[in-house]
Amino acid sequence: MLSSRHDVIIVGTGPAGLGAAFHLTAASPSLSILMIDREKICSGGLLNDCKQNYTYPIGFVVQNWTREEAERLLPRVEECLRPVIKEKKNLEIYRRRAERIGVTLLDVRQAHVGTDRSRELIRRLLDELAGRGVHFALEREVTDVFDDRAGPGVIVDGTETVRGGTVIVAPGRKGFSFLQQVMERMGIDYIDNEVDVGIRLETTLNNYPIVRDYYDPKFLFPERVRTFCTNSGHARVVLERYQGFSLVNGHALSEEHEGNNLVNFALLKTIGLKDPVRSGQQMAVFLGRLANEIGGGKPLMQRVGDFRMEKRSTAETFNEDLYSFPPSCPVTAGDLGLAVPAKIMRHIWAAMKKLDTIIPGILHPSTIMYYPEIKMYANKPSFIDRHFRVSENVYMIGDGAGTSRGITAAWASGIRAAEGILSRH
Ligand SMILES: Cc1cc2nc3c(=O)[nH]c(=O)nc-3n(C[C@H](O)[C@H](O)[C@H](O)COP(=O)(O)OP(=O)(O)OC[C@H]3O[C@@H](n4cnc5c(N)ncnc54)[C@H](O)[C@@H]3O)c2cc1C
């Protein structure tokens, strides 16, 4: 049984919720705060790989963030997460090569914790908050949020009502449907008109040596294609399961581990939807299901060599006699051309050719293309103010509410909501 009233209730213990809690407890130690999460430990990127980017606009949704706002808050994020920033080398050389062919290479301040060490970081953050008097209700699911005449609150596990002075909802990408249901019930307008669709490439370190100089290089190509989430050293492609289909993603352990000499990263194309198809979520589900249908219930993989010859990959293509490394995530060998919409494939392939010109190697026949990698997180509510308030006493933040696309921006969103709460009370 949870105590029935708190000054602030935060749904979600991911970086957005934590950012809000750290700021509120630092600025106003007497506030009573309850954080609720349906998992034992927060489930997003803070736990998986945990690459932290400290440069605008990486991870920030530019419609909601100016450079000044982001740069004001990023140092505060750093104070709490205490990153060890990675050094970069030879940036000018790569940058010059990229600029010559119309590609931008961003210089991003980055830190990488690794999936194996991220739990320690999360534990430290939760312990610090507990030390400041924050209450936690873990493995409890918020099934509804309301803001009525008697004030706001949440329903936990479908039965228990907990009231608060303010509610911050930060359920992340996986809370997409939950957030939509809450917004529909509360009469909050929202748009969901963007989606990132792409592939994940896996190759050997020798074919993408830039990662020795720059851990997660951010290239921006024409047609809204970009590199995303590079993992190297002890790196793996992984599956993310959704209802009825799986998507691919990638992660890596910290550098202390002996490497497997593989690199993986995504090439994503951002798609802005207009009438009559307006839901990024629907498009993601449709494309995800199509790919999994063709893959017999799994995502697809194809070697670059086969793709170039317009030939499907087969189990034999993945035989080590022919090619230099086995896939770290063996899914169904097939033909991406049957599953990826033509325009998306064309723009991604054009980006791959440009990337191979900047860093020769990625188009080696052994490179594996995995599909689908899709980011569905733009559930943008109409906000009442600059602090992501959606009703009198409810705020919606983080990847689920489309205020961020990464750990540091999610954390900064939490600070912005907390500032709003403090300024009103
Ligand atoms: C596999 C993976 C790897 C990633 N790697 C990186 C990376 O290296 N670097 C980076 O910057 N970003 C990465 N990201 C993106 C990153 O996770 C997000 O940008 C960030 O975590 C968003 O923070 P958030 O607080 O909005 O949501 P989340 O971190 O997703 O946290 C939301 C929390 O809310 C909880 N929740 C959801 N619904 C409910 C409910 N109804 N009741 C109670 N609790 C609920 C969830 O269990 C979760 O713990 C990755 C994402 C994934 C999925």
The ligand as a MOL file (V3000), in Angstrom:
LIG
                    3D

  0  0  0     0  0            999 V3000
M  V30 BEGIN CTAB
M  V30 COUNTS 53 58 0 0 0
M  V30 BEGIN ATOM
M  V30 1 C 18.1030 -0.6150 -26.0920 0
M  V30 2 C 18.2440 0.8760 -26.0240 0
M  V30 3 C 19.5110 1.4380 -26.0040 0
M  V30 4 C 19.6360 2.8240 -25.9420 0
M  V30 5 N 20.8890 3.3530 -25.8690 0
M  V30 6 C 21.0260 4.6840 -25.6930 0
M  V30 7 C 22.3000 5.2490 -25.5020 0
M  V30 8 O 23.3190 4.5550 -25.4830 0
M  V30 9 N 22.3850 6.6120 -25.3540 0
M  V30 10 C 21.2860 7.4250 -25.3680 0
M  V30 11 O 21.4300 8.6440 -25.2100 0
M  V30 12 N 20.0700 6.9020 -25.5180 0
M  V30 13 C 19.9120 5.5670 -25.6870 0
M  V30 14 N 18.6690 5.0340 -25.8310 0
M  V30 15 C 17.5360 5.9660 -25.7670 0
M  V30 16 C 17.2950 6.2700 -24.2930 0
M  V30 17 O 16.9270 5.0810 -23.6670 0
M  V30 18 C 16.1990 7.2720 -24.1110 0
M  V30 19 O 16.4630 8.4310 -24.8330 0
M  V30 20 C 16.0440 7.6480 -22.6380 0
M  V30 21 O 16.1630 6.5430 -21.7900 0
M  V30 22 C 14.6830 8.2890 -22.4600 0
M  V30 23 O 14.4840 8.5070 -21.1180 0
M  V30 24 P 13.0280 8.4700 -20.4980 0
M  V30 25 O 13.2060 8.7370 -19.0600 0
M  V30 26 O 12.1450 9.3110 -21.3150 0
M  V30 27 O 12.5070 6.9750 -20.7220 0
M  V30 28 P 13.0590 5.5530 -20.2340 0
M  V30 29 O 14.5120 5.6040 -19.9810 0
M  V30 30 O 12.5460 4.5630 -21.2180 0
M  V30 31 O 12.3490 5.3400 -18.8460 0
M  V30 32 C 10.9740 5.1910 -18.7430 0
M  V30 33 C 10.6590 4.3660 -17.5260 0
M  V30 34 O 9.2570 4.3950 -17.3040 0
M  V30 35 C 8.8130 3.1190 -16.9270 0
M  V30 36 N 7.4020 3.0070 -17.2870 0
M  V30 37 C 6.8450 3.0400 -18.5170 0
M  V30 38 N 5.5210 2.9580 -18.4460 0
M  V30 39 C 5.2200 2.8700 -17.1310 0
M  V30 40 C 3.9980 2.7380 -16.4230 0
M  V30 41 N 2.8180 2.7090 -17.0480 0
M  V30 42 N 4.0540 2.6510 -15.0700 0
M  V30 43 C 5.2400 2.6810 -14.4090 0
M  V30 44 N 6.4160 2.8000 -15.0500 0
M  V30 45 C 6.4140 2.9050 -16.3870 0
M  V30 46 C 9.7010 2.1690 -17.7040 0
M  V30 47 O 9.7770 0.9140 -17.0700 0
M  V30 48 C 11.0400 2.9000 -17.7030 0
M  V30 49 O 11.8770 2.5020 -16.6590 0
M  V30 50 C 18.4990 3.6500 -25.9180 0
M  V30 51 C 17.2310 3.0750 -25.9240 0
M  V30 52 C 17.0980 1.7020 -25.9720 0
M  V30 53 C 15.7220 1.1070 -25.9670 0
M  V30 END ATOM
M  V30 BEGIN BOND
M  V30 1 1 1 2
M  V30 2 1 2 3
M  V30 3 2 2 52
M  V30 4 2 3 4
M  V30 5 1 4 5
M  V30 6 1 4 50
M  V30 7 2 5 6
M  V30 8 1 6 7
M  V30 9 1 6 13
M  V30 10 2 7 8
M  V30 11 1 7 9
M  V30 12 1 9 10
M  V30 13 2 10 11
M  V30 14 1 10 12
M  V30 15 2 12 13
M  V30 16 1 13 14
M  V30 17 1 14 15
M  V30 18 1 14 50
M  V30 19 1 15 16
M  V30 20 1 16 17
M  V30 21 1 16 18
M  V30 22 1 18 19
M  V30 23 1 18 20
M  V30 24 1 20 21
M  V30 25 1 20 22
M  V30 26 1 22 23
M  V30 27 1 23 24
M  V30 28 2 24 25
M  V30 29 1 24 26
M  V30 30 1 24 27
M  V30 31 1 27 28
M  V30 32 2 28 29
M  V30 33 1 28 30
M  V30 34 1 28 31
M  V30 35 1 31 32
M  V30 36 1 32 33
M  V30 37 1 33 34
M  V30 38 1 33 48
M  V30 39 1 34 35
M  V30 40 1 35 36
M  V30 41 1 35 46
M  V30 42 1 36 37
M  V30 43 1 36 45
M  V30 44 2 37 38
M  V30 45 1 38 39
M  V30 46 1 39 40
M  V30 47 2 39 45
M  V30 48 1 40 41
M  V30 49 2 40 42
M  V30 50 1 42 43
M  V30 51 2 43 44
M  V30 52 1 44 45
M  V30 53 1 46 47
M  V30 54 1 46 48
M  V30 55 1 48 49
M  V30 56 2 50 51
M  V30 57 1 51 52
M  V30 58 1 52 53
M  V30 END BOND
M  V30 END CTAB
M  END
